[in-house]
Amino acid sequence: MHKDTKRREALLYHAKPTPGKIQVVPTKKYATQRDLSLAYSPGVAEPCLEIAKDVNNVYKYTAKGNLVAVISNGTAVLGLGDIGAEASKPVMEGKGLLFKIFADIDVFDIEVGTKDIEEFIATVKNIAPTFGGINLEDIKAPESFEIERRLVEELNIPVMHDDQHGTAIISAAALLNALELANKKISEVKIVVSGAGSAALACAKLYVLLGVKVENVFMFDKDGMLVTSRTDLAGAQVIFAKDCEVQSMQEVLKGADVFLGLSVGNILKPEMLLTMNENPIVFAMANPVPEIDYQLAINTREDIIMATGRSDYPNQVNNVLGFPYIFRGALDVRATKINEEMKMAAVHALASLAKLPVPEQVNIAYGETKLNFGREYIIPKPFDPRLIGVVAPAVAKAAIDSGVAQIEITDWEKYELDLLERLGSDNKLIRLLMNRAKTEPKRIVFAEADHLDVLKAAQIVYEEGIGTPILLGDKEIIQELKEEIGFDAKVDIIDPKTKEEVATRKRYANSLWQLRQRRGVTELDAEKWMRERNYFALMMVNEGEADAMVTGYSRSYPSVVKPVMELIDKQHGVSRIATTNLMMTSRGPLFLSDTAINPNPSAEDLAKIALMTAKTVRMFGMEPVIAMVSFSNFGSSSNENPKKIREAVAYLHKYYPDLIVDGEVQTDFALNPDMLKSKFPFSKLVNKKVNTLVFPNLDSANITYKMLKELNKSDSIGPIMMGLDKPVHIFQLGASVEEMVNMAAVAVVDAQEKERKRNKQ
């Protein structure tokens, strides 16, 4: 992406539609005067008095127990350095966003305008009663060491400087598993550390707690090796200083087992790597340029076990694997601190999780046939949904066992289920979808690329590595719009109406006529159609000159779906196509079918729609739990709509007994497990979380998805076409840029699936 365009996009993201990335949302009703009198005066006096009697009641009556402060003075912000408190605020808001989406923890970001240690500590101590935990962020060393030490000692809530301990915890888990694969004992390994800042020191100290010997750790900073003769070392650095003459990193690396890099890019040369012991472990975590390029490293040493800080290589050491779940576990037992036992529990939980079978959802997200514990998988992936249910309980148990918890958890199974339920409110599935698309990008035809928003979507698809766009439309307009938005990549631009495409139009028209001449299509019809973009784009897909197609931004759905039905065959064994919409709701992902194609499907059609939707749900790495919904419950009405649903369900129960599906059932019962279990305990949906609704007709499905989208501001992906032999997908009229990008990702994943299926045949 052009630098100015990227800058403009980043600024726009933070400025619109509301400045910043987080907001405060009420958790109680506030519609009536009665609600307001309870929320404030006079009702608010009652919880105040209860807290005055017993300060621990603050956890019962306020948000303190799920509220973390992300605090910085802006002295060491990312790679930007000392940029000041105000300039650090976007980063702190971003950290708050990560807390929320990964662990459902609320955050107030606090930017403190002082570099004085005592003033900073006093400020944090004075505001601490508001919070259940303190996450220190982007504070420069060595001040950060003293600030954290003092606050841990002087406050009775969890305090952690994530820059230090987050990287240490994740890399320590990776180290344990790497040593196991290398068949090396932790007490015997020699470790060379490039970098002597807060993160490097925290890593080295945690490794020592795991069993590494201090005398086997050799640390370097920008001025060279840490030795006792140096007078510029801080207290924490002195621990690792060696009483010897200064040596170069190249000398010390000879015979080393582990290289830990938290410094600058390209400092580890191939000739240095070659001198390390067999099965060398290299954690090159400088970002964005590692201490040695990943490909160069694995080409230099076939026996290497390598991790980086980057998401595009195996074994990413990513702090998001740790801090959300560490604070989650600490908050849930009301821990007074995050101690070494809790950090070690997180280390061992992460290391153990990497050895367990990986859920299909994670395999799908990363485009893997099957992720297995090994050299390219020594730590869990950030998208692994099990993290919260594994790491947080381990931390909570360690807090209880080490005596820093103020409440105990007795039903651990219920606690783990509650944790997993917390994840229903975020958009993980969209991130999984994007990640999977990027693993195997495809050529996507954008049939209306001379519309600004469509071109913006194509630009994002290209720059994010989701796919390679092929732009159809007026070339002159597209070129002007590309310049306007800074889309300077060289991609194919095609105008089907121009003289340059005469030969292609004739070739496509002939292919179409040969295929459809016995279905009423004349040669003249075929030639005329090829001047229209949608027909031309569809033939590109049919002829294998594009992998997928997206269209529909500027025209009504029926007018766009007509050429699709005429040119694209149905999949083998499919007699009817349908659509589903994926809605990202507050309770989690919800598929709604059929939202665009079949006005009044029969019982047989409904059964087929349910089966096609089940396949689509599995494509997203989820197991379908399908409610066939109506205005009645299990035979309470003899109306035609409930009757056909009952017939469809009976068919599915008979011929697809393993499919979790039931109905007819009212929507509130389908989505409320307690109501369903209480009134209809016989249902196959009992004790299951419904993630798919199949509606009796197009009216009900379409109205429901659009109402959800507008009233609840739920993100929507769809309508997703089901049953076609080729990956063709249609936008809703006037779709947003984000919706079009999401649909393009669906088209890529659909193309991947169809290609895999063809290869198996």
N, C-alpha and C positions, 0 to 999 in steps of 0.2 A: 504494500500500500504506500502511496505517496505520503511523505512525512507530514506535510501540511494537512492532508486529508485525515490522517490518523489522529493528528492533534485536534482538528476540528470535531471529529467524531467523539473523541474522549471528552472534550469540553461540553459538547451537546448532551452526551449521556448523563453527565453530572448536573447539568443545568435544567434539563427539561424532562418531563412536564413540571416537576417540582424540584427545586434545588436540593442536592444531597441524595443519599441512598437509603436513609432510614427515617422512620417517623414513629410517633407515639400513637397507639391505637387503644381506645377504651375496651376494657374486658367485661364491663357490666352494662346493663340497660340504662339508658339515659333519656328515654322518649317522653316521660311524663314528669309532672311536678313531684309526684311521690318518689320517682327514681332519683331525681336531683336532690330531694330532701334527705334521702338515705346516703347518697354519694357525698354530699357536703353537709351544710348546716340544716337541721340540728343532728341528723343521724350519725355523722362522722364522729361525733363526740364519744359515742359508745366504744368503738375500737380503740380510740385514743386512750380512754380510761383503762381499758383492759391491758394495753401495752404499758401504761404507767405502773400498773400493779405488777406486771411480769414482762420484762423487756423481750423475752423469747416469743411473746405473742405477736411481735412484729412480723414473724414469719407466717403466722396464721392469718393475719388480717391485711397484709400489704404484699407488694410484688418483690420485696427484698430477696426472698429465697430463690428467685429465678432471674435475678438481675446482676449483671457483671459490669463493672466499669472498665473500659479500655482507655488507659491513661498514658499520655506521652507529653514530653516537652519539646518534641520535634528536633532533637539533637542528633539523631542517627536514622533518618527516614529512608528506608529501602536503600537504593543506591544513590540517593540524592544528598545525603549528608545532613548537616545542620541547617535546616531551612526554616526553622521557627515553628512555634506552637500552632498558629493559624494554618500554615501551609501543610501541617501534618494531618489536619482534620479529615480530608478525603480518605487517607489511609486508615485512620481510626474508624471512620464510618464503614469502610470496606471490611475491616476486621469484625465489626458488629454484625454486618450482613452474614459473614461466614459462620459466626456463632449461632445465628438464628436458623440458617438453612440446614446446617449440619447437626445441630443439637437442640434446636428450639429454645435457646437461651436468649433472653432479652438483654440489650446493651444500651447504656448511655456512654457516649464517648466524651472524654474529658481531656481538654488540651490545657496544660498548665504553663503559664508564661513566666517561667523562671529556670535558670540553669544552676541555681544554688541548691546544693543537696539538702540542707536543713529546711529551706523554704518548701522545696518539693515534698519532702517527707511530711512536714507539718500540714500541707494542703491535703494530701491524700488521707492522712489520719483524721483530719477534721470532717471530711466528706464520707468517710468509710461507713458510718451508720446507715447510709442510704442503700448499701450494696451487700449482696451475698458473696461477692468475690471481686478480686482486683486483678486484671490482666495488664501488666506493664508492657509497654511497646515502644520500640524505636528510641531508646535512651542510650546515649553513647557510653562506652566503657572508658575508664574504670568506674565512673560514677554509678552506673547501673548496678554494679556488684554491691556497693554499699547501700544504695536505695532499697534494693530487694531484701538484703539481709536485715536491715532495720525494720522494714515493714512486716516481714515475716515474723520477727520477734515481737513487735509491738502491737500488732493487730490480731484479732481473734476470728478472722475470716481468711479464706484461701487467697494467697498472693503468689503470682508467678510471672516472671519475665519470659515471655514465650520465645523471644529471639534467642535466648540462651537455651532454655530447657526443651522447647519444642523440637528443635533440630537434634538435640542430644538424645531425646527419647526415641525418635523415629530411627535415627541412624544406629542407635544401640540395638534396637530390634533387628535391623538389617545385619548388623555385625554378628549377632548370635547365630543367625541362620547361615550367613556366609561362612563362618568358622566351621559350622557343622558340615556344610557341603565340601569345604576344603580339607576337612579332617584335621583340624588344628586345635590345640588346647589354648584357651584364652589366657592362661597364666604364662604361656611360653611365647606368645606372638610379639614381634617387634613392630611398633607403630610409628610412622612418620607423619607429623601434622604440619600442613602448610596453612598458616594463619594462627594468630594468638589473640584474637578478639574474644568477645563474650561467648559467641556460639562455639568456637573451637575449644575454649577452656571448659565450657559446660559439657561438651562431648567427652573430652579427655577425662574429666572428673567422674562422669557417669560410667565410662568404660572401666575406670579403676575400681569403682564399686562392684562392677560385674566380675572382676577378677584379673584385669590387666594389671601388670606390675608397673609402678611409677617409673622405675629405672628403665623400662622398655619403651617409654614414650619420649620421642624426640620432636621438639616443637620449633617451628621457624616463624618469624614475622618478617616484615618488609626489610628489617635491618639484619636479618640472618638468624642463626641458631640461638635459642635461649640458653645462655650459660651464666653461671654464678658470678662471673667477673663483670657482667653488664650492670650498670647503675640505673638503667631506665626501666626496669621491670616492675610491674605492679604486683601486689601481694599474691594474687591468684596465679600469676605467671611464674613466680619464683618456685612454686611447687614442682614445676616441670623443667626448671633450669638444670643443666648438667655441669658438674665440676670437672671440666675438661677444656681442651683447646677448641676453638671454633672450627667446625667442619662445614663443608658445603652440603646442601641437600642431596646433590648427586652422590657424594661420598656416603652419607648416612643411609641412603636408600638401598645400598648394596646389602642383600640378604634380608631386607625388610619383608614383612608379611602383609602389612596393611598401610595404605596411603589414605589419609583423611585430608581432603582439601576444602577449606573454607576461606579462600583467598582471592586469587585473580586467575583469569583464563590463560590456558596454554603454558602454564609454568612447569608441568610435568612432561618431559620430552620422551619420545619412544625409546631412546637409548638408555634413559634412566629406568623406565619401566622394565626393560629387559634384564636389569641387574637384580630385580626383586626375586624372592623365593618362588618356588612353584605354587600354582594356584594363588596368585597375588589378589588381594582384595583392594579395590580402588573405589573410594567414595569421593568423586570429583564434583563438589556441590557449589562451586562458584556459578552464579547466574547472571546473564543468560549464557555466558561462554564458560564451560567447565575447564578445570585445570588441564585436562587433556580431552580432545574430541573423542566421543564415544566410539565412532567407527574406526578411528585411528587406533584407539586402545585395543579393541577386540581384534583388529587386523594384526596388531603387534604381538599380542599374546592370546593364543587360543584358549589358554587355561584361566583367563582372567574372570573374576567375579566383580561386576562393576555396578555402581549406583551413581545417579546424578540428581540434581535438583530440577531437571527438566521433565515435562510430561510426554515428550515425544521419544523418549528412550525408556527401556525397561528399568524397573527398580527406582522409581522417583521417590526421593526423600522429601516429602511434602508435609509441612507442619499441620495441615488440616487433618491429617491422620491422628493427631494427638490432642491439641488444645481444646477442641469442642467437647470431646468425650471425657477428658480429664476433669474439666470444670463441671461437666454434667454429673459425673460420679461424685465429685466433692460437694456440689450443691445439694444433691439428693440425700446425703446423710448429714448435711449441715456441718461439714468439716471445718475445724478452726484453722487449718493450714493445709497446704499441699506439701507433704513431706517426702523424704527419699523412698519410703516404702511404697507410697502411692505412685511415684514416678517409675519405680522398678516394676510394679504391678502392670502399668501401662506397657512397659517394654516387653515383658513376657507375654502379655495378652496379644500384642501385635505380632510378635514372633510366632506364637502358636497358631494364630489365625491364618497365617500364610501357608501353614502345612495342611489345613483342612481343605476338602473338596470345594471348588469355587462355584457359586451359584451361576446358573445359566445366564441370568441377567448381566452378570459381570463379564462373562465370556463374550456375550453379544456386544456389550458396550465397547470392548477393546478389540473386537474383530478376531478373537481367538477361537480355535476349535475347542481347546480345553486348556485353560491355565493350570499348571501344576507346579508345586514347589520344586525349585531348581535354580540354576544360575541366573535365569532371566525373570525369576519371580521369588524374591526373598523377603519382600514386604507386601502387605495387601495393597490393592488399588484404592485410590481415593473415593471411587464410586461404589465401593463394596457396601451394600446396605447393612451388613452384619456388624460393622464397626461399632455403632452405638450400643448394640446389644452385647458386645464382648468387652470392649475397653472400659466403658462407664461402670459396669458391675464390678470389674476387677479392681478399679480405682476405689469404688465405694467399699468393697470388702476390705481392701488394704487400710482404708481410713478407720474402719471399725476395729480391725485387728490391732492397729497401732495406737488406738486410744485417742484419736483426734476427731472422731465422729460424735455428734451430739444426739443423733437419733439412729436407730437401727432399722435395717430392712430384714424382715423375717420371711416373706414370700418372694424369693428371688426369681422364680419363674414368672410370677405376675409382674415383677419389676421389669424384667427383660421385655415382656410383651408390651408394657406401657411405653418403654423406650422406643420400640419399633413403631408403635402407634404415633409417636410424636413426629415421625418423618412424613406423615401424610400431607402436611401443609406446604411442602416445597415443590420445586420443579426439577427434581433429580432426573425424572424420566426424559425431559428435554435434553439435559446435559448428556445423559446416556446415549440418546438418539444421535446427537451431534458427534459425540466421540466415535460412535460406531461408523457413521457415514465417513468420517475422516480416515478410518483405517483402510478404506478401499474406494477412493473417490471415483465418480462416474461422469460421463459427458451428459449434460442436461440441456435440452433445448428450452429456452425461454421464448415463447411464441409472441410475446407482446413487449419486446425489449425497448421499444421507443417510447414507453411510458416511464417517467422518472422513477417512481417507486419500484417498478419491476426491475429497472436497471440497478437501483440501489441494492435490491435483494440479490441480484446476480453478482454484484461486486462483493457483497459479504460472503456469498457462497464460494467465490473464487479465493478471496483473501483468507478465509478461515479453513481452506483446504477441504471443504465439503464436496466439491465437484468442479468440473470444468464447464463453464457456461458456453452455450452456443446461442448467439443473440439474433433473433429474427425481427425484422422491421425495416423502417426507412433508415438507410445507412447514414445519411447526412445528419438526421436528427439524433441517432444513437451516438455518433461521433461527438456532436456538440454536447450532448448530455454527459458523455464520458468525461470530457474535459471539465465540465462544470463541477462534477463530483470527485474529480481526481482519480478516476478509474483508468489508469494508464497501462494496464496489462494488455498484452496482445492476445485477443480471443477472436474466434470466428464471428463475423457479422454477415448475415445473409438476408437479402431482400428477395423473396420468391418472385416478385413481379418484374424484376429487371431482366435485361437482355443477357446478363452474365449467367443467369440461371436457366436459360432456355433448354440446354442439353439435360440438366438435372430434372427439370420439370417433365420433359418428354420421357426420360427414363423412369421416373416415379409413376407417371401416368400410365405407361405401358405395364409396369408391374402391378399397379392397382387394377387395371382393366383385366389382366390375365387372372387375377385372383377373384374378381367380382363380376365377370361378364355374364355368369349364369345366375346372378342375383340382381339383375336389373340395371347394372351400371354399364353405360355405353362408353366408347373410347372418347367421345366428345365430352361427356360428363367428367371423366377422369382428368382430361387435359384442363378443363375449366377449374376444377377443384384445386389443382396444383398451384394456382395463382393465389390461393387463400392460405394464410399462414398456418392455421391449425391443421389443415389437410397436409400441407407440405411438411410440417413438423412431425405429424403422425407417421408419414411415410419415411422420414429420416429414422425414426425408431424402428419401424417395420423392416427397413433395409439394413439395419445394424450400423448406421452411420451416426447414431446417437444412442445412448443407453437408456435415457428417460426423457420425459417431457412434462412441463408444467405450463398451465395456461388458465385463462378465465378471469383475469383482473378487470378487464374492461367490458365484458359482455355477460349477459345473463346465463345462469347455469344451464338451462335447457338448450340454449343455442350452441353452447360449447360442447355439451355432452353428445349432441347429435352426430358430429363427425367421428367422435370416439367410437360410438356404437357401430358406425358404418365401416370403419377401417380396422379396428382392433378386435381380434378374435377373443373369445372367452377361453379361460384356462380349460384344459382337458377335464371333463367330468362336471363342468359348471354349466348350469342351464340359465342362471340369472345373475346379473351383477348387482352389487349393492354398495353402500357407503357406510362408513362409521366415522364419528368424530371423537377424538381424544380430548377430554376436558380435564384441565389441571385444577381440581377443586380443593377446598380446604380440607377435605377428608382423604385426599389422594387422587391418583389418576382414575378417571371414569370414562369408559367407552360407551357411546350411544349409537344405536343402529335402528333402522336405516334412515339417515338424515337427508337424503337428496334424490333418490332414484325411484323407489317403489311406492306409489300412492296408497295402494290398499292390498298388501300382500296376502296371499292365501296361507293356510296353515302349513302347507308344504313349503311355500316360499319363506315363511318365518323360520322354519327349521333350518333351511339352507342358509339364511342370513345369520342365524346364530352360529352355525358351523364355520362360516367364512370369518365371522367376527372373532371366534375363538382362535383361528389361525393367526389373525392379525395381532391379537393380544399376545400370543406366544412370540410373535416376531419382535415384540418389544421386551421379551424376556420375562413376561409375567404369566402366571397360570390363571386362565379365565374362570371367573365365578359369575355365572350369568343369571340374572333375574329377568324373566319374560313378564313385562309389566302391563297393567291394565287398570281400570277403575274398580275392579273387584278382586276378591281374594279366594282362590282355590274353590271355584264352583259356586260362589255366592250370587252369580248372575247368569241368566240364560241368554244374555245378549250375544249377538254374532261375534263381536270382537273378543270377549273373554273365551268364548267357545273355541274359536280358531287357535287361540293361544294354548288352551288346554290340549288340543289335538297335536299341536307342534311339540309341546313338552312331552306328551305321551310317546310320540315317535322318537324323540331324542333319548328318553329314558330306556326305551326298548332297544334301539340300535346303537346308541352311544352311551352305555351305562357308566363309563368312567368320566364323562363330562359332567362337571358340577353346574347344573342348570335346574331351575324350577320356576313355577308360575301356574296360572296367572296370579300375580301378586301386586298389591298397590305399592307405589314408589316409596312411601314413607316406611312401610314394613320392610321393603327390600334393603333400604339404607340404614335402618335402625335395628341392629342385631338383637337388642334386648326385647323390643316390641315383637319381633318375629318369633323369637324363642318362647316368649310368654304365650302367644296366641296360636302359633302354628309349629309346635315342637317337632312335628313329623317332617318338616321341609328339609330338602337336601342342602338348603342354604344356611341352616342353623349352625352357629359357631364358625361361620365363614364370613369374610369381608367381601361383599359384592363389589366387583370392579367393572361390570358390564351390564348395561340395560338394553334389552331388545323391545322395541315399541310395536304396538299393533298396526300403526300406519304412519305414513310420511308426515302428516299434520302434527301428530303428537311428538315425534322425534325431532323434527325441525324446530318447532316452537320451543321445546325444552332446551335444546342446545343453545339457541340464540338468546333465550331468556337468561340462562346461566352465564353466558358470555358477557352480557351487558349489565345485568343486575349485580353479579358477584365479581365482575371483572376477571373471570376465569380465563386463563389462556386456553386457546383452542387450536388443535391441529386437525385439519380436515376441511371438508369431507374426504376421507381416505378411500380411494376406489378399491373395491374388492372383487375378485373374480376375473379380471382381465389377464390376458396372456402376456401383455407388455406393461412396463411401469409408466403409466400415464396418470397424472393427477391434476385436479381442477381446483383452482382457487375459488373462494367466494367472491362475488362482485365487490370491488373496492377493498380487497384484503389489505391489511397493513404489511409493511416491509417485514416485520418480525414473523408474521403468519406465513408469508411467502417463503422466507428462509426455512422455516420449520417444515413446510410442505416439500421444499426441494430436498431437504435431508431425508424425509420419508421416501421420496422418489428414489434417492440413492440407495437407501436400505432395501427398498422393494426390488431394485435392480440387482443388488447383491444376492438377495434371497432367490430370485428367479434364475440367476446365473448358477448358483449352487445346485438348485434343483435340476437344471438342464445337465450339469456336469455329472450328476449322480445317475442320470438315465442311460 
